[in-house]
Amino acid sequence: MSHHPTESKKLLSHTIAEWACALKYEDLSPAAIQSAKLFWFDSIGCAIGGSQQDDAKILLKHYREMGGGKGNATAFVSGFKTNPVDAAFLNGHMIRAMDYNDIYWKSDPCHPSDLIAAPLALCEAFGLGGRELILATVIAYEVEMRLCEFGLPGIREYGWHHATLSAFAAPIAAGRVLNLTPAQMVAAMGISASRTFCPGAVTAGKLTNMKNTVDPWAGRMGAESALLARHGYSGPEHIIDGKEGLFAVFNHVQYKGKPAAFDAAMLVDALPTCPKCHYRVVDCGMKSFPIEALSHAPLTAMMKTVKDNNIHADHVAEIKVEVIARAADILGDPHKYRPDSKETADHSLPFCMAAGLVDGMVTPLQFREERVLDKALIPIMDKVKVVANEEFEALFPKFQPSRVTITTTDGKTYSTRVDVPKGDPRDPMSEEEIAVKFNALSAEIVGQDACDQLRTCIMNMEEVKTFSKLFDLTTARTPVASH
């Protein structure tokens, strides 16, 4: 590939590539390193639990039928051996499968851990260790989180899914593991992003298995694009801000009478380069519930209201849920009042509130098919009124304000407002709290002893030379059946 841009200005892909290729493990801050390890701890727990979801089992069956079984990369839980591209996808999907992994939401939402299975697969395949993975993880979070900040107001408002942006971040993290040159990194971005523009239909209305698949698929594209670029395959360097790239294509889209826009400075200004710098990874949040991110504050508010006032489900006449407009749009549309799949249920405020009220908790158990289809929850769901609150809109994304007002059958009302859900960096989950979540998701599958060893392995990742032990520990005690 030529080192000379096709346009007179310096293109953004070159700036990002030069930064990523120059960054070294020694440049990372202690806080960034610790955060990367905590997100791996959370993500692997999500993956082990996610392996039991129907869509994860379907994918495993599919890739077995496609002729795997040999290779230098491993799928979590099953121990299935394959190439690093397929392993990146299978493991990334398991991390995502329950919608229980990390969350960052500014102009757009993102889940950076959807992308980190790709550098892990490449580390395993090429015999690299923990420091290389930590570096790639921090890079993945930095670029992905900046991408979700620079849309004005955000590509979701234009009708597109954030996997569109993940396709730009994923090859950078994967490419850093492969030690690509800046020119190769630029090519990898161009290859990946050329094939992964994703419409918002995957998270609109009735949801399907693709809701949890499109972002891990961007991670897969990142791995394959980096491998192709390593061998000299080329891709458009102008894919972001050049001719008919991201900016130009979205400029044709209207939002509230104005063309869609992006702030390039948010993407590349003050990219961190030293241990005293601020890395975005420390700003990302985790999920204390396995549900869509904007559901966390209202569910927290309802559970607190119920507990503080000893409210029983039989005594509830109405649950009014005030949220920002996009939360009402995503989580309260008509399809969400009659969910018929796990994917729709975990994006349904009526279902999550009804299940939380009746069951006293919202865990992966609430999203088993028999509970999702339980007609006994329908009368409760119909009592949930989701309302967009304009006052709250002005506070987002700094806060995620939600107010839940429960009216009981005797006419009394009880109200609670929550602005910062548990797991937000301002109310973070501690390592011990992550361990509780990890063990709940993993102990029955890999055993408690393996859970304890995995915690030690992950939280000392900088000392890991190869990942063979980690994959041994994440393999189920008994064979995992395909769908």
C-alpha positions in Angstrom: 0.0 0.0 0.0 1.2 3.5 -0.8 2.3 5.6 2.2 1.0 8.7 0.5 -2.6 9.7 1.2 -4.9 9.9 -1.8 -6.1 13.4 -0.6 -4.1 16.5 0.3 -5.1 16.6 4.0 -3.9 14.1 6.6 -6.6 11.6 6.9 -7.9 10.6 10.4 -7.1 6.9 9.8 -3.4 7.8 9.6 -3.5 9.8 12.9 -5.2 6.9 14.7 -2.9 4.3 13.2 0.3 6.2 14.1 -0.9 6.6 17.7 -1.9 2.9 18.1 1.3 1.6 16.5 3.5 3.8 18.7 1.8 3.1 22.0 3.6 0.6 24.3 2.6 -1.3 27.4 5.0 0.9 29.4 3.0 4.0 28.3 -0.1 2.8 30.0 -1.3 4.3 33.3 -1.6 1.9 36.3 -5.3 2.8 36.4 -5.7 1.8 32.7 -4.0 -1.5 33.3 -6.1 -2.3 36.3 -9.3 -1.4 34.5 -8.4 -3.6 31.5 -7.9 -6.6 33.9 -11.2 -5.9 35.6 -13.0 -5.7 32.3 -11.5 -9.0 31.3 -12.6 -10.5 34.6 -16.1 -9.3 34.0 -16.1 -10.3 30.3 -14.9 -13.9 30.8 -17.6 -14.4 33.4 -20.2 -13.1 30.9 -18.7 -15.4 28.2 -18.9 -18.5 30.3 -22.5 -17.7 31.2 -23.3 -16.6 27.7 -22.1 -20.0 26.3 -25.4 -21.5 27.6 -27.6 -19.2 25.5 -29.3 -20.8 22.5 -27.7 -18.4 20.0 -24.2 -19.3 21.3 -25.0 -23.0 20.9 -26.3 -22.5 17.4 -23.1 -20.7 16.4 -20.9 -23.4 17.9 -22.9 -26.1 16.1 -22.5 -24.1 12.8 -18.8 -23.7 13.1 -18.3 -27.4 14.0 -20.3 -28.3 10.9 -18.1 -25.9 8.9 -15.2 -28.1 9.5 -13.4 -26.8 12.6 -11.8 -28.9 15.3 -8.3 -28.1 14.4 -6.5 -24.8 14.7 -4.4 -22.6 17.0 -7.2 -20.7 18.7 -9.8 -21.9 21.3 -13.4 -21.2 22.0 -14.4 -20.6 25.6 -16.2 -23.4 27.5 -16.4 -26.0 24.6 -12.6 -26.0 24.1 -13.4 -26.1 20.3 -10.2 -25.5 18.3 -10.4 -23.4 15.2 -8.7 -20.4 13.5 -8.3 -17.1 15.3 -10.9 -15.3 13.2 -13.7 -17.8 14.0 -12.5 -18.0 17.7 -12.7 -14.2 17.9 -16.3 -14.3 16.7 -17.4 -17.2 18.9 -15.8 -15.8 22.1 -16.9 -12.2 21.3 -20.5 -13.4 20.9 -20.4 -15.4 24.2 -19.2 -12.2 25.9 -22.2 -10.4 24.4 -24.8 -13.1 24.4 -26.6 -12.1 27.7 -26.2 -8.3 27.2 -24.5 -8.4 30.6 -21.1 -7.0 29.6 -19.8 -3.5 29.8 -21.5 -0.3 28.6 -20.4 3.2 27.7 -23.0 5.7 26.3 -22.3 9.2 25.2 -23.6 10.4 21.8 -23.8 6.6 21.0 -23.7 3.5 23.1 -20.9 1.0 22.9 -19.7 -2.2 24.5 -15.9 -2.2 24.0 -15.6 -5.8 25.4 -17.5 -7.0 22.3 -14.2 -6.4 20.5 -11.5 -7.7 22.8 -11.9 -11.4 21.9 -10.2 -10.7 18.7 -6.8 -9.6 20.2 -7.1 -12.5 22.7 -7.5 -15.0 19.8 -4.6 -13.5 18.0 -2.5 -13.6 21.2 -3.2 -17.3 21.6 -2.6 -18.1 18.0 0.7 -16.3 17.8 2.0 -17.2 21.3 1.8 -13.7 22.8 1.2 -12.9 26.5 -0.7 -10.7 28.9 1.0 -7.5 28.3 0.3 -7.6 24.6 -3.4 -8.3 25.4 -3.7 -5.5 28.0 -2.2 -3.0 25.5 -4.6 -4.1 22.8 -7.5 -4.0 25.3 -6.8 -0.4 26.3 -6.5 0.6 22.6 -9.8 -1.1 21.9 -11.5 0.9 24.6 -9.9 4.2 23.8 -10.9 4.1 20.1 -14.3 2.6 20.6 -15.3 5.0 23.3 -14.1 8.0 21.3 -16.0 6.8 18.3 -19.2 6.8 20.4 -18.6 10.4 21.5 -17.9 12.1 18.2 -21.3 11.8 16.5 -23.5 14.9 16.6 -25.9 13.8 18.1 -25.0 10.1 17.3 -25.5 7.6 14.6 -28.3 5.9 16.5 -30.4 9.0 15.9 -29.7 8.6 12.2 -31.0 5.0 12.3 -27.7 3.1 12.4 -26.3 0.7 14.9 -23.0 1.3 16.8 -21.5 -1.8 15.2 -20.9 0.5 12.3 -18.4 2.4 14.5 -17.0 -0.8 16.1 -15.8 -1.8 12.6 -13.3 1.1 12.8 -12.0 0.2 16.3 -11.7 -3.6 16.1 -8.9 -3.8 13.5 -6.8 -1.3 15.5 -6.8 -3.5 18.6 -6.3 -6.6 16.5 -3.6 -4.9 14.5 -1.6 -3.8 17.5 -1.3 -7.4 18.6 0.1 -8.3 15.2 2.5 -5.3 15.4 1.2 -3.9 12.1 2.9 -0.9 10.6 0.9 2.3 10.5 0.3 1.8 6.7 -1.0 -1.8 7.4 -3.1 -0.5 10.3 -4.7 2.1 8.0 -5.4 -0.7 5.4 -7.0 -2.9 8.1 -9.4 -0.1 9.1 -10.4 0.4 5.5 -10.9 -3.4 5.0 -13.0 -3.8 8.1 -15.2 -0.7 7.9 -15.9 -1.3 4.2 -17.9 -4.3 5.1 -19.6 -3.6 8.4 -22.1 -0.7 8.1 -25.0 -1.9 10.2 -28.6 -0.5 10.2 -30.4 0.1 13.5 -33.1 -2.5 12.7 -31.2 -5.0 14.7 -32.2 -3.2 17.9 -35.5 -1.7 16.8 -38.9 -3.3 17.4 -38.9 -7.1 17.5 -35.4 -8.2 18.3 -33.6 -11.3 16.9 -30.3 -13.2 17.5 -28.6 -10.5 15.4 -28.9 -8.0 18.3 -26.1 -9.8 20.1 -24.2 -10.7 16.9 -23.5 -7.6 14.9 -20.9 -6.1 17.3 -18.9 -9.4 17.8 -19.1 -9.7 14.0 -17.3 -6.3 13.8 -14.7 -7.8 16.1 -14.4 -10.8 13.8 -13.9 -8.4 10.9 -11.2 -6.6 12.9 -9.2 -9.9 13.3 -9.5 -10.9 9.7 -8.8 -7.4 8.4 -5.7 -7.1 10.5 -4.5 -10.5 9.3 -5.1 -9.6 5.6 -3.4 -6.2 6.0 -0.4 -8.0 7.5 0.0 -9.8 4.2 -0.3 -6.6 2.2 -4.0 -6.5 1.4 -5.2 -2.9 1.0 -8.3 -1.0 2.1 -9.5 2.6 1.6 -7.5 5.0 3.8 -10.2 7.6 3.3 -12.9 5.5 4.9 -13.6 8.0 7.7 -13.2 11.6 6.4 -12.3 11.2 2.7 -14.3 10.9 -0.5 -17.5 8.9 0.1 -16.3 7.8 3.6 -18.2 7.8 6.9 -18.5 11.6 7.1 -19.5 12.1 3.5 -22.1 9.3 3.5 -23.8 10.5 6.7 -23.8 14.1 5.6 -26.7 13.1 3.3 -28.7 12.1 6.4 -31.0 14.7 7.9 -31.6 14.8 11.7 -34.1 17.5 12.9 -33.5 19.4 9.7 -29.8 19.4 9.8 -27.2 17.1 8.1 -25.6 14.5 10.3 -22.2 15.6 11.6 -19.1 14.3 13.4 -16.5 16.2 15.5 -13.2 14.8 14.4 -11.4 16.5 17.3 -13.2 14.2 19.7 -11.7 11.3 17.9 -8.0 12.2 17.8 -7.3 15.1 20.2 -5.1 14.3 23.3 -4.7 10.7 22.5 -3.0 9.3 25.6 0.7 8.5 25.3 2.1 8.2 28.9 1.5 6.7 32.3 0.2 10.0 33.6 -2.3 10.4 30.8 -6.0 9.8 31.1 -7.2 6.6 29.3 -10.8 6.2 28.3 -11.0 2.6 29.7 -11.3 4.0 33.2 -14.5 5.8 32.2 -16.4 2.7 31.0 -19.1 1.1 33.1 -20.2 -2.4 33.9 -23.6 -4.0 34.2 -25.1 -5.2 37.5 -28.2 -6.5 35.6 -28.2 -8.5 32.3 -30.3 -6.0 30.5 -30.1 -3.0 28.1 -28.0 -0.2 29.7 -30.7 2.4 29.9 -32.9 0.0 31.9 -30.5 -0.1 34.8 -31.4 3.2 36.4 -35.2 2.7 36.3 -35.0 -0.9 37.5 -32.7 0.2 40.3 -35.2 2.9 41.2 -38.2 0.5 41.2 -36.4 -2.2 43.3 -35.4 0.4 45.8 -39.0 1.8 45.9 -40.4 -1.7 46.4 -37.9 -2.6 49.1 -38.1 0.6 51.1 -41.9 0.6 51.1 -42.6 -3.2 51.3 -44.7 -3.1 48.2 -46.2 -6.4 47.0 -47.0 -7.0 43.3 -50.6 -7.7 44.0 -51.0 -4.2 45.4 -49.6 -2.3 42.4 -52.0 -0.4 40.2 -49.5 1.4 38.0 -45.7 1.8 37.5 -44.9 5.1 35.8 -41.3 5.1 34.4 -39.9 8.4 33.4 -36.7 8.2 31.3 -34.9 10.0 28.5 -36.5 10.0 25.1 -34.2 7.4 23.5 -34.8 5.0 26.4 -38.5 5.3 25.9 -38.1 4.7 22.2 -35.8 1.6 22.6 -37.4 0.1 25.7 -41.1 1.0 25.6 -42.3 0.5 22.1 -45.4 -1.8 21.5 -43.2 -4.8 20.7 -41.7 -4.6 24.2 -45.0 -5.2 25.9 -45.3 -8.7 24.4 -41.7 -10.0 24.2 -41.4 -13.5 22.7 -37.6 -13.9 22.9 -34.8 -13.3 25.3 -33.4 -10.6 23.0 -36.6 -8.6 23.1 -37.2 -9.2 26.8 -33.8 -7.9 27.9 -34.6 -4.7 25.9 -38.1 -4.4 27.4 -38.7 -2.1 30.3 -42.2 -3.5 30.8 -40.8 -7.0 31.1 -37.8 -6.1 33.3 -40.0 -4.1 35.6 -42.7 -6.8 35.8 -40.2 -9.6 36.4 -38.3 -7.5 39.0 -41.5 -6.7 40.8 -42.8 -10.3 40.9 -39.5 -12.2 41.3 -37.7 -9.7 43.5 -34.6 -9.9 41.1 -33.5 -9.7 37.5 -30.8 -12.2 36.7 -30.2 -14.5 33.7 -32.8 -16.8 35.2 -35.6 -14.3 34.3 -34.7 -14.5 30.6 -35.2 -18.3 30.2 -37.8 -19.0 27.6 -40.5 -20.2 30.0 -40.3 -17.0 32.0 -40.2 -14.7 29.0 -43.4 -16.4 27.6 -45.1 -16.6 31.0 -48.6 -15.0 30.5 -48.8 -14.3 34.2 -46.5 -11.3 33.7 -48.7 -9.7 31.0 -51.1 -7.9 33.4 -48.1 -6.6 35.3 -46.4 -5.4 32.1 -49.6 -3.6 31.1 -49.3 -1.6 34.3 -46.0 -0.2 33.3 -46.2 3.3 31.6 -43.0 4.4 30.0 -42.8 8.2 29.6 -40.1 10.4 28.0 -39.1 13.2 30.4 -37.7 16.4 28.7 -36.1 17.6 31.9 -34.1 14.4 32.1 -33.1 14.7 28.4 -30.9 17.8 29.2 -29.0 15.8 31.8 -28.0 12.9 29.5 -25.3 11.5 29.0 -23.6 13.0 32.1 -26.4 11.3 34.1 -28.9 8.6 33.2 -31.9 10.0 35.2 -34.9 7.9 35.8 -37.9 8.3 38.1 -40.2 5.5 39.0 -43.6 6.2 40.6 -45.6 3.3 41.9 -49.3 3.8 42.6 -50.8 1.2 44.8 -54.4 -0.1 44.7 -55.2 2.0 47.8 -54.3 5.2 45.9 -50.9 5.9 47.6 -47.9 6.8 45.5 -44.2 6.1 46.1 -41.4 7.6 44.0 -37.7 7.2 43.6 -35.2 8.8 41.3 -31.9 7.3 40.3 -29.3 9.3 38.2 -26.3 6.9 38.3 -26.8 3.2 38.1 -24.6 0.7 39.9 -21.6 -0.1 37.8 -21.2 3.4 36.5 -17.6 4.7 37.1 -19.1 7.0 39.7 -20.5 4.0 41.5 -18.2 1.2 40.3 -18.4 -2.5 40.8 -15.4 -3.6 43.0 -13.3 -6.6 42.2 -15.3 -8.5 44.9 -18.6 -7.5 43.4 -17.4 -8.6 40.0 -16.3 -11.9 41.5 -19.8 -12.5 42.9 -21.2 -11.9 39.3 -18.4 -14.1 37.8 -19.1 -17.0 40.2 -22.9 -16.8 39.7 -22.3 -17.1 35.9 -19.5 -19.6 35.9 -19.3 -21.9 38.9 -21.8 -24.5 37.7 -20.1 -24.7 34.3 -16.4 -24.7 35.1 -16.4 -25.3 38.8 -15.7 -23.0 41.8 -12.0 -24.0 41.9 -11.6 -23.0 38.2 -13.4 -19.7 39.0 -10.9 -18.9 41.8 -8.0 -19.8 39.5 -9.4 -17.7 36.7 -9.6 -14.7 39.0 -6.0 -15.0 40.0 -4.9 -15.6 36.3 -6.8 -12.6 35.0 -5.9 -10.2 37.8 -2.3 -11.0 37.3 -2.5 -10.9 33.5 0.6 -8.8 33.0 2.6 -11.8 34.2 1.0 -14.3 31.8 3.3 -15.6 29.0 0.7 -17.7 27.1 -3.0 -18.2 27.4 -3.2 -22.0 27.4 -4.0 -22.1 31.1 -6.7 -19.5 30.8 -8.5 -21.6 28.1 -8.0 -24.8 30.1 -9.7 -23.1 33.0 -12.6 -21.8 30.9 -13.4 -25.2 29.5 -16.5 -26.8 31.0 -16.1 -29.8 33.3 -18.5 -31.8 31.1 -18.8 -31.5 27.3 -21.0 -28.7 26.1 -23.8 -29.9 23.8 -24.5 -28.0 20.6 -28.0 -26.7 20.0 
